[in-house]
Amino acid sequence: MVATTPLLQVSNLQVQFKGRRGQATVLNGVSFDLHAGETLCVVGESGCGKSMTALALLGLIPHPPGEVCAGQILFQKEDLLKVSTARLREVRGNRISMIFQEPMTSLNPVFTVGDQIGESLRLHAGLNSTQAREQAIEMLRQVGIPAPERRVDEYPHQLSGGMRQRVMIAMALACRPDVLIADEPTTALDVTVQAQIFELLHQLQQDKGTAIMLITHDMGVVAEMADRVIVMYAGRVIEQGRTELVLKAPAHPYTRGLIACLPELGSSLLPQRVELPEIAGVVPSIWELDQGCAFRERCPHAVERCGQEHPTMHTIEEEHAAACWLLRAPSGEPA
């Protein structure tokens, strides 16, 4: 059962980057809660701010050129934006862990995978080298790597892409964190291993009540894993709510477009070719964003007000809200 008090509370998070063209806002007013034992999925196109949100939570925004310029990140009521660097290191990798999307750039090429898994165990759990190695072998076994006793002494370049991804997952789970941020954790894995990894994450939740923030573009994963979902576009949260509400009755035109792009079960078996709809246009550059709704140029229902100011969140029903001016029309239908 989901606890009533959020484990992690993010409020009005804003991140800016400075470049040659000036200053751009890459996250603008991102807010959400994450409860113990809950899986929150974050979905959206590439460049919408999903991974940037995760990096901000862990204090990994490169500064300069990036900067968290506003907001709060409360972890068990402690604002991570105000704690010391030493305190943040105590939390990161121990209480809050992350599975990064690119294992080859996240793993250190000059250390064995066993050393890299064991590092957090030695630092946070106080294990000695022998104990950390034994635990590293067990973690490799749990994430489905064959012959873990041998693989523990190998280097990242000696492993396949799928195995490196599983090593990243083992590193993130080693200290049994309270919050696990998973950025496309099964990108390089086949469907059988994906199922094993998701089952492992589910088991971690049952055993420890771990909260999972799962970043994905796969709506099938959302339907399978998520208790709640937030949809992001151009650095903002544009829809959020319980998964069944968002998937069955999407309110924002962008969310409806994402779901419409999915092939229906059995469509590949039809004798005629089935054309999937697409969302016309592209995500605007962060340098081109203004006060209006960032989706208006791609939205078939855009009205004049959409170009004048960005809509605020509108509650559709309990535990379901979206940011769209169309939802405020008297009829409730698109204008």
C-alpha positions as CSV (number, residue, x, y, z in Angstrom):
1,M,0.0,0.0,0.0
2,V,1.3,3.4,-0.9
3,A,2.1,5.6,2.0
4,T,0.3,8.9,2.5
5,T,3.4,11.0,3.1
6,P,5.6,11.3,-0.1
7,L,9.1,9.9,0.2
8,L,10.3,12.4,-2.4
9,Q,8.6,15.7,-3.2
10,V,9.7,17.8,-6.1
11,S,8.2,21.3,-6.3
12,N,8.6,23.9,-9.1
13,L,12.0,22.6,-10.2
14,Q,13.6,24.9,-12.7
15,V,17.0,24.3,-14.5
16,Q,18.7,26.7,-16.8
17,F,21.7,26.4,-19.1
18,K,23.9,29.2,-20.4
19,G,25.3,29.0,-23.9
20,R,26.5,31.2,-26.7
21,R,22.9,32.1,-27.6
22,G,22.1,33.2,-24.0
23,Q,20.2,31.4,-21.3
24,A,17.7,28.6,-21.9
25,T,15.3,27.0,-19.4
26,V,15.4,23.2,-19.8
27,L,13.1,22.4,-16.9
28,N,10.3,24.8,-16.1
29,G,8.2,24.3,-13.0
30,V,8.4,20.5,-12.7
31,S,6.5,19.2,-9.7
32,F,5.6,15.6,-8.6
33,D,5.5,13.3,-5.6
34,L,6.9,9.8,-5.2
35,H,5.7,7.5,-2.4
36,A,7.4,4.5,-0.9
37,G,6.6,1.3,-2.7
38,E,5.3,3.2,-5.8
39,T,6.4,3.1,-9.4
40,L,6.2,6.5,-11.1
41,C,6.8,6.4,-14.9
42,V,8.0,9.5,-16.7
43,V,7.3,9.5,-20.4
44,G,7.9,11.9,-23.4
45,E,9.9,12.3,-26.5
46,S,13.7,12.7,-26.5
47,G,14.7,16.1,-25.2
48,C,11.6,16.7,-23.1
49,G,13.5,16.8,-19.9
50,K,13.1,13.3,-18.4
51,S,16.8,12.6,-17.9
52,M,17.5,16.2,-16.9
53,T,15.0,15.8,-14.1
54,A,16.7,12.7,-12.9
55,L,20.2,14.4,-12.9
56,A,18.8,17.3,-11.0
57,L,17.4,15.0,-8.3
58,L,20.9,13.6,-7.7
59,G,22.8,16.9,-7.9
60,L,24.5,15.9,-11.2
61,I,23.6,18.9,-13.3
62,P,27.0,20.1,-14.7
63,H,27.7,23.6,-13.3
64,P,28.6,25.5,-15.3
65,P,26.8,25.7,-17.7
66,G,23.7,24.3,-16.0
67,E,22.1,25.5,-12.8
68,V,19.1,24.6,-10.7
69,C,17.7,28.1,-10.3
70,A,14.5,27.4,-8.4
71,G,12.4,24.8,-6.6
72,Q,12.7,22.2,-3.9
73,I,13.7,18.5,-3.9
74,L,12.5,17.2,-0.5
75,F,13.8,13.7,0.3
76,Q,12.2,12.6,3.6
77,K,11.6,16.3,4.3
78,E,15.3,17.2,3.7
79,D,15.9,19.7,0.8
80,L,18.6,18.1,-1.3
81,L,19.2,21.5,-3.0
82,K,20.4,23.0,0.3
83,V,22.5,20.2,1.8
84,S,26.3,20.1,1.7
85,T,28.2,18.2,-0.9
86,A,29.3,15.6,1.7
87,R,25.6,15.0,2.7
88,L,24.6,14.7,-0.9
89,R,27.2,12.0,-1.4
90,E,25.9,10.1,1.6
91,V,22.4,10.1,0.0
92,R,23.5,9.5,-3.6
93,G,24.2,5.8,-4.4
94,N,22.9,4.7,-1.0
95,R,19.5,6.1,-0.3
96,I,18.8,7.3,-3.9
97,S,20.4,5.3,-6.7
98,M,20.2,5.6,-10.5
99,I,20.5,3.3,-13.4
100,F,22.0,5.3,-16.3
101,Q,21.0,4.9,-19.9
102,E,24.4,4.6,-21.4
103,P,26.4,1.9,-19.5
104,M,29.6,2.2,-21.6
105,T,30.0,5.9,-20.7
106,S,28.9,5.3,-17.1
107,L,31.2,2.4,-16.2
108,N,34.9,3.1,-15.6
109,P,37.0,1.2,-18.2
110,V,40.0,0.7,-15.9
111,F,38.2,-1.0,-13.0
112,T,36.6,-4.5,-12.9
113,V,32.8,-4.6,-12.7
114,G,33.2,-6.3,-9.3
115,D,35.3,-3.3,-8.0
116,Q,32.7,-0.9,-9.3
117,I,29.7,-2.7,-7.7
118,G,31.6,-3.2,-4.5
119,E,32.6,0.5,-4.2
120,S,29.3,1.7,-3.0
121,L,29.0,-1.3,-0.6
122,R,32.4,-0.5,0.9
123,L,31.5,3.2,1.2
124,H,27.9,3.0,2.4
125,A,27.5,-0.4,3.9
126,G,31.0,-0.6,5.6
127,L,31.9,-4.0,4.0
128,N,35.5,-5.0,3.6
129,S,36.9,-6.0,0.2
130,T,36.1,-9.7,0.6
131,Q,32.6,-9.1,1.7
132,A,32.0,-6.5,-1.1
133,R,33.3,-9.0,-3.7
134,E,31.0,-11.7,-2.5
135,Q,28.0,-9.3,-2.5
136,A,29.0,-8.1,-6.0
137,I,28.9,-11.7,-7.2
138,E,25.4,-12.2,-5.7
139,M,24.2,-9.0,-7.4
140,L,25.5,-10.1,-10.8
141,R,23.7,-13.4,-10.2
142,Q,20.4,-11.6,-9.4
143,V,20.5,-9.6,-12.6
144,G,20.9,-12.7,-14.7
145,I,24.6,-12.6,-15.7
146,P,25.9,-16.1,-16.3
147,A,29.1,-17.3,-14.5
148,P,29.1,-14.3,-12.1
149,E,32.2,-15.7,-10.2
150,R,34.2,-15.2,-13.4
151,R,32.5,-12.0,-14.7
152,V,33.1,-10.2,-11.4
153,D,36.8,-9.9,-12.4
154,E,36.2,-8.7,-15.9
155,Y,36.4,-5.2,-17.3
156,P,33.5,-3.4,-19.0
157,H,35.0,-3.8,-22.5
158,Q,34.9,-7.6,-22.1
159,L,31.1,-7.6,-21.7
160,S,28.4,-7.3,-24.2
161,G,26.1,-4.2,-24.2
162,G,23.4,-6.1,-22.5
163,M,25.7,-7.4,-19.8
164,R,27.1,-3.9,-19.1
165,Q,23.5,-2.6,-18.7
166,R,22.9,-5.4,-16.1
167,V,26.1,-4.4,-14.3
168,M,24.7,-0.9,-14.0
169,I,21.5,-2.3,-12.6
170,A,23.5,-4.4,-10.1
171,M,25.4,-1.3,-9.0
172,A,22.2,0.7,-8.4
173,L,20.5,-2.1,-6.4
174,A,23.6,-3.1,-4.4
175,C,22.7,-0.9,-1.4
176,R,19.0,-1.5,-1.6
177,P,18.1,2.1,-2.0
178,D,14.9,3.9,-0.8
179,V,14.5,5.5,-4.2
180,L,15.6,4.0,-7.5
181,I,15.8,6.2,-10.6
182,A,15.8,4.0,-13.7
183,D,16.6,5.8,-17.0
184,E,15.5,3.4,-19.8
185,P,17.0,0.5,-17.8
186,T,16.3,-2.2,-20.3
187,T,17.2,-0.4,-23.6
188,A,19.9,-2.9,-24.6
189,L,18.2,-6.0,-23.4
190,D,16.0,-8.5,-25.1
191,V,12.4,-9.0,-24.0
192,T,13.2,-12.1,-21.9
193,V,15.8,-10.3,-19.8
194,Q,13.6,-7.2,-19.7
195,A,11.0,-9.3,-17.9
196,Q,13.6,-10.6,-15.5
197,I,14.8,-7.1,-14.7
198,F,11.3,-5.7,-14.1
199,E,10.5,-8.7,-11.9
200,L,13.7,-8.0,-9.9
201,L,12.6,-4.3,-9.5
202,H,9.2,-5.5,-8.4
203,Q,10.7,-7.9,-5.9
204,L,12.8,-5.0,-4.5
205,Q,9.7,-3.0,-4.0
206,Q,8.0,-5.8,-2.1
207,D,11.0,-6.6,0.1
208,K,12.0,-3.0,1.0
209,G,9.2,-0.7,-0.2
210,T,11.6,1.0,-2.7
211,A,10.1,3.8,-4.7
212,I,10.9,3.6,-8.4
213,M,11.0,6.5,-10.8
214,L,11.1,4.8,-14.2
215,I,12.0,6.9,-17.3
216,T,10.8,5.3,-20.5
217,H,9.4,6.0,-23.9
218,D,7.6,2.6,-24.0
219,M,3.9,2.9,-23.2
220,G,3.7,-0.9,-22.8
221,V,6.2,-0.6,-19.9
222,V,4.1,2.1,-18.4
223,A,1.0,-0.1,-18.5
224,E,2.9,-3.0,-17.0
225,M,4.9,-1.2,-14.3
226,A,3.5,2.2,-13.3
227,D,1.2,3.1,-10.5
228,R,1.2,6.7,-11.7
229,V,2.5,8.4,-14.8
230,I,3.7,11.9,-15.7
231,V,4.0,13.1,-19.3
232,M,6.6,15.7,-20.1
233,Y,7.0,18.0,-23.0
234,A,9.6,20.7,-23.6
235,G,10.7,20.8,-20.0
236,R,7.2,20.8,-18.4
237,V,4.9,18.3,-16.9
238,I,1.8,18.5,-19.1
239,E,-0.3,15.6,-17.7
240,Q,-0.1,13.4,-14.6
241,G,-2.3,10.9,-12.8
242,R,-3.0,7.3,-12.0
243,T,-1.9,5.1,-14.9
244,E,-5.3,3.6,-15.7
245,L,-6.8,7.1,-15.9
246,V,-4.1,8.5,-18.1
247,L,-4.0,5.5,-20.5
248,K,-7.8,5.0,-20.8
249,A,-8.8,8.7,-20.9
250,P,-5.8,10.9,-21.9
251,A,-6.7,14.5,-21.6
252,H,-3.8,16.4,-23.2
253,P,-3.6,16.3,-27.0
254,Y,0.0,15.3,-26.8
255,T,-0.7,12.3,-24.5
256,R,-3.5,11.3,-26.9
257,G,-1.1,11.4,-29.7
258,L,1.5,9.3,-27.9
259,I,-1.1,6.6,-27.2
260,A,-2.6,6.8,-30.7
261,C,0.9,6.0,-32.2
262,L,0.9,2.6,-30.5
263,P,0.0,-0.5,-32.7
264,E,-3.0,-2.3,-31.4
265,L,-2.7,-5.9,-30.4
266,G,-3.1,-8.2,-33.4
267,S,-2.8,-5.4,-36.0
268,S,0.3,-7.1,-37.5
269,L,-1.9,-10.1,-38.2
270,L,-4.3,-8.1,-40.4
271,P,-4.0,-8.9,-44.2
272,Q,-4.0,-5.2,-45.1
273,R,-1.2,-2.8,-44.0
274,V,-2.2,-0.7,-41.0
275,E,-0.9,2.9,-41.1
276,L,-0.1,4.3,-37.6
277,P,-0.9,7.9,-37.0
278,E,1.9,10.3,-36.1
279,I,2.3,13.5,-34.2
280,A,3.2,16.1,-36.9
281,G,6.2,18.4,-36.5
282,V,9.0,18.2,-34.0
283,V,9.7,19.3,-30.5
284,P,10.7,23.0,-30.5
285,S,14.3,24.0,-29.6
286,I,14.8,25.2,-26.0
287,W,16.0,28.5,-27.5
288,E,12.6,29.0,-29.3
289,L,10.3,28.5,-26.3
290,D,8.1,31.5,-25.3
291,Q,5.3,32.2,-22.9
292,G,2.8,30.1,-24.9
293,C,2.1,26.4,-24.9
294,A,5.1,24.7,-26.5
295,F,2.9,22.1,-28.1
296,R,0.7,24.5,-30.0
297,E,2.4,24.3,-33.4
298,R,1.8,20.5,-33.4
299,C,-1.6,20.6,-31.9
300,P,-4.6,20.2,-34.2
301,H,-6.9,21.9,-31.6
302,A,-4.7,25.0,-30.8
303,V,-6.6,28.3,-30.2
304,E,-5.4,31.9,-29.9
305,R,-4.9,31.7,-26.1
306,C,-2.4,28.8,-26.6
307,G,0.1,31.2,-28.1
308,Q,-0.3,33.8,-25.4
309,E,0.4,31.9,-22.1
310,H,1.2,28.4,-21.0
311,P,-1.7,26.7,-19.4
312,T,-1.6,25.8,-15.7
313,M,-2.5,22.3,-14.4
314,H,-6.3,21.7,-14.5
315,T,-7.7,18.9,-12.3
316,I,-9.9,16.6,-14.4
317,E,-10.8,14.2,-11.6
318,E,-9.1,13.0,-8.4
319,E,-5.5,11.9,-9.2
320,H,-5.7,13.1,-12.8
321,A,-4.7,16.5,-14.1
322,A,-3.4,18.1,-17.3
323,A,-2.1,21.5,-18.6
324,C,-4.3,22.4,-21.5
325,W,-6.6,25.4,-22.2
326,L,-9.1,23.1,-24.0
327,L,-10.0,21.4,-20.8
328,R,-11.4,24.6,-19.5
329,A,-13.9,25.0,-22.3
330,P,-17.5,24.9,-21.1
331,S,-18.3,21.8,-23.2
332,G,-15.1,20.0,-22.2
333,E,-14.4,19.3,-25.9
334,P,-11.5,20.6,-28.0
335,A,-12.2,24.1,-29.4
